[in-house]
Amino acid sequence: MPTTKATWSHTEEAIAREAFRVAYAREVESMMAEAKRQAAAASSPDELWELNDFLSARRHYLDGKYDFHPESLIFIFAQLVKEGLLDMAELSGFSADKLSKIRVLTFM
C-alpha cells in the first residue's frame, strides 16, 4: 500500500477511526449477505467448501484492508470512497489538503 507523510490531529484520527468502523461494518454486512446467499444455494459438500474458501479469502482481504496505519489512510479512504463504502461527507473534519488528496485519488 502506498504511504504518505501526512500528520493527523487527534480529531482527524478519531474521525478516521469512526469512518473505518463504518466502512468495515458496511463491507461485512455485504459479505454476510453474500455468504447467506451462497449457503442457501449450496446443495453439495463442494459448494459448502467453496463458501468456506470464500469466507477465508474475504477475511484475509478485510484484515489487510482495514489495518489502521496513518501513513496509508489517504489511499485507503480514497479506495473506500471509490468503492461506495464511504462518502466524502463522512470524512468531514479532515484538513482541506487531506480531503483534496482523497478526492483526486478517487478518480485514479
C-alpha positions as CSV (number, residue, x, y, z in Angstrom):
1,M,0.0,0.0,0.0
2,P,1.4,3.4,-0.9
3,T,2.1,5.7,2.0
4,T,2.2,9.5,2.7
5,K,3.8,11.6,5.5
6,A,0.6,13.3,6.4
7,T,0.2,14.1,10.1
8,W,-3.2,13.5,11.7
9,S,-4.6,15.6,14.6
10,H,-6.4,13.8,17.4
11,T,-9.7,15.0,16.0
12,E,-8.8,13.7,12.5
13,E,-7.7,10.4,13.9
14,A,-11.0,10.0,15.8
15,I,-12.9,10.8,12.6
16,A,-10.7,8.3,10.6
17,R,-11.3,5.5,13.2
18,E,-15.0,6.1,13.1
19,A,-15.0,6.1,9.2
20,F,-13.0,2.9,9.3
21,R,-15.6,1.3,11.6
22,V,-18.5,2.4,9.4
23,A,-16.9,1.2,6.2
24,Y,-15.9,-2.1,7.7
25,A,-19.5,-2.6,9.0
26,R,-20.9,-1.9,5.6
27,E,-18.5,-4.2,3.9
28,V,-19.1,-7.0,6.4
29,E,-22.8,-6.6,6.0
30,S,-22.5,-7.1,2.3
31,M,-20.2,-10.1,2.7
32,M,-22.6,-11.7,5.2
33,A,-25.5,-11.3,2.7
34,E,-23.4,-13.0,0.0
35,A,-22.4,-15.8,2.4
36,K,-26.0,-16.4,3.3
37,R,-26.9,-16.4,-0.4
38,Q,-24.2,-19.0,-1.1
39,A,-25.2,-21.1,2.0
40,A,-28.8,-21.2,0.9
41,A,-27.9,-22.2,-2.6
42,A,-25.3,-24.8,-1.5
43,S,-26.5,-28.3,-2.5
44,S,-23.3,-30.3,-2.3
45,P,-20.3,-30.6,0.0
46,D,-18.1,-29.0,-2.7
47,E,-20.3,-25.9,-2.6
48,L,-20.1,-25.8,1.1
49,W,-16.3,-25.9,0.9
50,E,-16.4,-23.1,-1.7
51,L,-18.3,-21.0,0.8
52,N,-15.5,-21.8,3.4
53,D,-12.9,-20.7,0.8
54,F,-14.9,-17.5,0.1
55,L,-15.1,-16.6,3.8
56,S,-11.4,-17.3,4.4
57,A,-10.3,-15.2,1.4
58,R,-12.6,-12.3,2.4
59,R,-11.4,-12.4,6.0
60,H,-7.7,-12.3,4.9
61,Y,-8.6,-9.4,2.4
62,L,-10.5,-7.4,5.0
63,D,-7.9,-7.9,7.7
64,G,-5.3,-6.3,5.4
65,K,-7.6,-3.6,4.0
66,Y,-8.8,-2.4,7.4
67,D,-5.3,-2.3,9.1
68,F,-5.2,1.2,10.5
69,H,-1.9,2.8,9.6
70,P,-1.9,6.6,9.5
71,E,0.7,6.8,6.7
72,S,-1.7,5.0,4.3
73,L,-5.0,6.4,5.3
74,I,-5.3,8.9,2.4
75,F,-5.1,6.0,0.0
76,I,-7.4,3.7,2.0
77,F,-10.1,6.4,2.3
78,A,-9.8,7.1,-1.5
79,Q,-10.4,3.4,-2.1
80,L,-13.3,3.2,0.3
81,V,-15.0,6.3,-1.3
82,K,-14.4,4.9,-4.8
83,E,-15.9,1.6,-3.7
84,G,-19.0,3.4,-2.3
85,L,-18.3,2.2,1.2
86,L,-17.8,5.8,2.4
87,D,-19.0,9.2,1.2
88,M,-16.7,12.3,1.3
89,A,-19.2,13.9,3.7
90,E,-18.3,11.2,6.2
91,L,-14.7,12.5,6.2
92,S,-15.8,16.0,7.2
93,G,-13.3,17.3,9.7
94,F,-10.2,16.3,7.8
95,S,-8.0,19.1,6.7
96,A,-8.7,20.6,3.3
97,D,-5.4,19.2,2.0
98,K,-6.3,15.7,3.0
99,L,-9.8,15.9,1.6
100,S,-8.4,17.3,-1.7
101,K,-5.9,14.4,-2.0
102,I,-8.6,11.8,-1.2
103,R,-10.9,13.4,-3.8
104,V,-8.2,13.4,-6.5
105,L,-7.3,9.8,-5.8
106,T,-10.9,8.6,-6.2
107,F,-10.5,9.5,-9.9
108,M,-7.5,7.3,-10.5
